[in-house]
Amino acid sequence: MAGIVNPKSKEKSAPRLHASIRKETVNARDYMKYDTRFSCEDCSHFDGEKVVCTLGYNPQHHLKAVQTHQYELSGNMAFCRFLEID
């Protein structure tokens, strides 16, 4: 059986269905000082009418409202590696 080794048990856990999204810490001073482009709404690959990424990625974690909320809670943001600004 394929799976993840669970140190608390002799059995293997079920594998993750989706990879975790990597969130990066953002310095509060930089967040307030710079006008950083970090959300899907800023990207060339985002279709705002359909709220989809034209590359096929799920934009749910990278929308501006979600990113701002996440930053205010933890100081972390999930930056998209394919963000392209015109």
N, C-alpha and C positions, 0 to 999 in steps of 0.2 A: 504494500500500500504506500503510495506516495504521500508525503505530508511533511509537516514541520515537527521537529522533535520537541516534546513538551518536557521540561526538566522536572516537573512535579508528578509526572506519570510515566509509566513504561510504554504507553501507547503514543502513537503519533497523532497530532492534531490535524484537522482538515486544512488543506492549503487555502491561502487567502484567495478570494475571488477577484479582487482588484488590488493593484499596487497602491500603497499609501501615497498621498500627495506630500511632497516635501515642502515644509514651510520654513522660511528663513526669517531670522530676526532682523528688524529694521530699527536703526537708531532713531530715537524720538526727535532729536535735533535735525537730522537729515530729512525726516518725514515732514516736519514743519517748515523747513527752509527751502527745500527744492520742490519744484512742480514735476514730480516723477510720474511717468506714464507706466501704469502697472495693471490696468484692467482690460477686459475684452472690449469694452466700449472705445478704447483708445487704439485698438488694433485694426490693421487693414484686412485681416482674415475674418473679421466678425461681421455677421449680417444682423444688424439691429432690428430689422422688421421681423425676422423669424427667430431671433435670439439663438443663433447657432454659429458655430465656428465652421468656416468654409473648408478647413483642413480635416474636419470630422471629429475634433476633440470636444469633450463635454465642457461647456463654458461655466457650469454652475459654480465652481469654486473660484472663478477668476472674475466674476462680475464686480463692478465697482462697489455696490452696496455690501456685498458679502465680504470683499477684501477690507473695506473700511471697518466693518463690524468686527472682523477677525483681528485686525490690528488694534482696535480699541480694547478688546478683551485681553489679548496676550502679547501684543507687540510683534507678532509674526504675520507674514503674508506668504501666500502661495503664488510665486511668480511663474508665469507661463514662459517656457523656453522658446516658444515660437512667436512671441510678441513682435510685430512688425509695424512701425509707425511711418505713415506717409509724410 
